[in-house]
């Protein structure tokens, strides 16, 4: 059965602000629905054809992402719908429809975990929820069950982001730090041999991209962020992505919208630091390589 504007609005709106404000939002939603209904129905039918009917039942709001800002700025509704369908094509080709449905049913896939100094570190892959308009999947770094940093991403054909190859690339549309304060980030950094969460996050993404056989790893630019063209939504972006990607080794932009990130991690040579700090650098490099290797191995198993 095709979705109706009434059924979708009831799942998206919390009735905040009273009946008048709710009615105004309903009119806007209904207008967007009928303006973009061709794309909404295309996404809906495509996911059903892929064998993802259970995913639609658990998260019917998937089909309305094409009606608003999605992945990066400047995408038309047709482009947004095409990108969303392309991601789910990849998901089913990589995992099968049964395994992809299992990921959404479980709400998470534990990629790796370990205990350091009585603290539990976990790296978890989840379906896009809070960050879904910036990526269909979310990668979470957790310390003792609390999120330290997370990234939203989709996997798309390279040509959709200006590439020339026939392969697929992992496109990061959001990075968000902990909402629980600086102490959690500080604890995580100390535990990971003074490596910032963003560095560990990059290694985890590199492991996934390599394990899935992808040809590239991209990060959205400041002007390319999905919310960049919205005055109110742009205030939610709390960091400079251009600065972040350059700090993580990006040397060139694939386009105005995206930076090309290193797919292969190169450890810092011991010769670049003082001899008194080499043992710590060695431990840091070993830790980061373990993260990358664990995520690579998990991606290769392809079993959520």
C-alpha atoms as one frame of an Amber mdcrd trajectory, in Angstrom:
protein
   0.000   0.000   0.000   1.332   3.420  -0.926   1.891   5.887   1.933  -0.567
   8.707   2.453   0.275  12.216   3.661  -1.891  11.620   6.744  -0.044   8.452
   7.787   3.356  10.039   7.245   2.521  13.281   9.044   1.312  11.405  12.107
   4.738   9.760  12.332   6.699  12.961  11.877   4.804  15.502  13.964   4.588
  15.692  17.767   1.704  18.195  17.834   3.913  20.730  19.633   2.694  24.321
  19.853  -1.004  23.566  19.872  -3.599  22.856  17.204  -2.988  25.994  15.127
   0.756  25.393  14.734   0.117  21.719  14.057  -2.366  22.634  11.335   0.161
  24.997   9.704   2.777  22.227   9.683   0.201  19.834   8.241  -0.501  22.194
   5.344   3.226  22.545   4.599   3.730  18.788   4.837   0.786  18.082   2.572
   2.078  20.573   0.021   5.557  18.992   0.044   4.030  15.529  -0.243   2.010
  16.328  -3.345   4.837  18.360  -4.873   7.247  15.422  -4.482   4.813  12.499
  -4.588   6.399  11.069  -7.769   9.746  10.738  -5.994   8.185   9.510  -2.744
   6.361   6.723  -4.559   9.493   5.874  -6.572  11.533   5.367  -3.394   8.711
   3.398  -1.765   8.284   1.056  -4.743  12.041   0.635  -5.191  12.598  -0.482
  -1.605   9.742  -2.955  -1.855  11.223  -4.360  -5.062  14.523  -4.789  -3.219
  12.785  -6.950  -0.617  12.899  -4.279   2.104   9.187  -4.112   2.920   9.940
  -4.740   6.604  12.333  -1.774   6.615   9.563   0.453   5.269   7.183  -0.805
   7.931   9.652  -0.035  10.727  10.754   3.332   9.304   8.179   4.650   6.853
   9.785   8.102   7.042  12.497   6.804   4.720  10.325   7.783   1.804  10.035
  11.491   2.674  13.747  12.243   2.943  13.742  13.226  -0.719  11.358  16.103
   0.044  13.865  18.187   2.021  17.622  18.763   2.484  19.476  15.477   2.085
  23.148  14.366   1.989  24.574  17.588   0.520  23.330  20.983  -0.622  22.175
  21.582  -4.159  20.596  18.176  -4.738  17.251  18.305  -6.497  14.374  16.112
  -5.360  15.126  13.773  -8.250  18.782  13.661  -7.241  17.920  13.015  -3.608
  15.600  10.135  -4.523  18.188   8.679  -6.913  20.910   8.839  -4.254  18.703
   7.170  -1.677  17.725   4.360  -4.037  21.360   3.896  -5.090  22.443   3.500
  -1.459  19.853   0.791  -0.839  20.865  -0.921  -4.082  24.389  -1.140  -2.679
  23.124  -2.278   0.728  21.179  -5.194  -0.722  23.947  -6.147  -3.151  26.446
  -6.166  -0.290  24.404  -7.785   2.483  21.283  -9.268   0.802  17.780  -8.052
   1.568  17.479 -10.445   4.535  20.630  -9.164   6.218  19.810  -5.531   5.450
  16.375  -6.007   7.002  18.035  -7.613  10.037  20.217  -4.533  10.529  17.121
  -2.338  10.723  15.304  -4.818  12.958  18.248  -5.024  15.392  18.854  -1.245
  15.213  22.604  -1.813  15.600  25.552  -3.939  14.519  28.453  -4.211  16.941
  31.604  -3.988  14.827  34.120  -4.345  17.632  34.595  -3.822  21.349  37.393
  -4.064  23.880  38.161  -3.169  27.485  40.929  -0.744  28.424  41.649   0.127
  32.058  38.202  -1.153  33.047  36.505   1.085  30.446  34.516  -0.427  27.587
  35.033   0.929  24.084  32.582  -0.001  21.333  32.229   0.828  17.661  28.679
   0.320  16.431  26.960   0.653  13.050  23.331   1.769  13.150  20.633   2.668
  10.616  20.251   6.404  10.118  17.899   7.885  12.689  18.595  11.316  14.157
  21.146  12.054  11.413  19.280  10.295   8.600  19.064  13.358   6.337  22.868
  13.459   6.347  23.419   9.743   5.717  21.513   6.459   5.689  23.906   4.768
   8.146  25.531   5.969  11.358  28.863   4.918  12.852  29.072   5.426  16.625
  32.109   5.512  18.927  30.995   4.677  22.458  32.665   4.713  25.861  30.889
   2.737  28.586  27.717   2.860  26.518  27.756   6.639  25.974  28.302   8.083
  22.469  31.594   9.957  22.114  31.338  10.760  18.404  29.250   9.607  15.489
  29.192  10.042  11.747  26.380   9.692   9.220  27.182   8.332   5.768  25.785
   6.730   2.635  27.434   4.566  -0.003  26.901   5.841  -3.540  28.163   5.299
  -7.088  31.231   7.462  -7.641  29.643   9.274 -10.595  26.969  10.728  -8.302
  29.597  12.775  -6.461  31.634  13.832  -9.459  33.909  10.808  -9.710  34.880
   9.103 -12.940  35.194   5.462 -11.828  32.472   2.841 -12.043  32.836   1.868
  -8.377  31.192   3.055  -5.183  32.370   5.489  -2.519  31.536   6.113   1.128
  30.211   9.670   1.565  30.232  11.185   5.067  27.556  13.851   5.491  27.834
  14.534   9.217  30.195  14.238  12.178  28.811  14.999  15.611  30.622  15.073
  18.932  29.416  13.978  22.342  26.422  15.744  23.845  27.512  14.706  27.340
  30.328  17.205  27.738  34.063  17.504  27.331  34.915  15.066  30.112  33.734
  12.075  28.097  35.794  13.153  25.089  38.804  13.753  27.329  38.481  10.291
  28.905  38.194   8.671  25.473  41.221  10.571  24.140  43.371   9.558  27.106
  42.250   5.950  26.825  43.112   5.821  23.115  46.736   6.882  23.667  45.954
  10.584  23.238  44.284  10.062  19.875  41.284  12.306  19.330  37.921  10.632
  18.631  37.902  12.046  15.090  41.105  10.115  14.313  39.620   6.858  15.603
  36.427   7.570  13.666  38.438   8.005  10.461  40.216   4.676  11.003  36.881
   2.933  11.564  35.456   4.449   8.364  38.597   3.457   6.460  38.200  -0.101
   7.709  34.588  -0.251   6.568  35.375   1.248   3.156  38.241  -1.188   2.594
  36.251  -4.178   3.849  33.374  -3.366   1.526  35.699  -2.912  -1.429  34.839
   0.741  -1.974  36.968   2.973  -4.160  36.914   6.148  -2.144  36.098   7.933
   1.088  34.597  11.430   0.910  33.622  14.045   3.465  31.121  16.857   2.955
  32.521  20.396   2.819  31.267  23.412   4.757  29.335  24.769   1.781  28.243
  21.290   0.793  26.606  20.309   4.072  22.948  19.380   3.638  21.873  22.235
   5.898  24.213  24.884   4.494  21.465  26.615   2.499  19.055  26.825   5.447
  19.403  29.759   7.837  17.965  27.940  10.860  19.195  24.410  10.175  22.734
  25.586   9.397  23.023  26.647  13.040  22.981  22.955  13.981  26.348  22.461
  12.276  28.759  22.942  15.124  32.100  22.521  13.368  34.074  23.379  10.250
  34.172  20.290   8.085  36.830  21.814   5.844  39.131  22.137   8.860  38.264
  18.685  10.211  39.026  16.857   6.966  42.310  18.681   6.463  43.348  17.780
  10.007  42.565  14.144   9.157  44.778  14.127   6.073  42.555  15.357   3.236
  44.710  17.126   0.658  42.252  17.925  -2.111  38.596  18.527  -2.813  36.811
  16.290  -5.244  34.362  19.144  -5.841  32.961  22.163  -4.035  30.700  19.750
  -2.156  33.187  17.106  -0.980  36.722  16.493   0.233  38.609  13.370  -0.810
  39.740  11.624   2.394  42.591   9.094   2.623  41.265   5.588   2.089  44.483
   4.059   3.434  45.845   5.115   6.810  49.565   5.804   6.984  50.956   5.708
  10.557  53.152   8.582  11.585  56.821   7.500  11.317  58.713   7.214  14.589
  61.527   9.241  13.057  59.290  12.338  13.200  59.106  12.420  17.011  61.648
  12.613  19.787  63.055   9.299  20.972  61.395   9.774  24.369  57.952   9.777
  22.715  58.413   6.893  20.317  57.038   4.216  22.615  53.825   6.198  23.025
  53.623   6.761  19.258  54.104   3.046  18.718  51.233   2.242  21.089  49.057
   4.864  19.395  49.793   3.491  15.935  49.095  -0.067  17.110  45.789   1.035
  18.640  44.635   2.800  15.494  45.669  -0.143  13.315  43.654  -2.463  15.550
  40.571  -0.282  15.125  40.976  -0.194  11.355  41.605  -3.945  11.175  38.649
  -4.827  13.377  36.232  -2.732  11.316  37.675  -4.097   8.073  37.194  -7.678
   9.299  33.631  -6.945  10.452  32.778  -5.384   7.080  34.089  -8.431   5.262
  31.875 -10.774   7.255  28.811  -8.876   5.973  26.643 -10.319   8.737  24.771
  -7.691  10.795
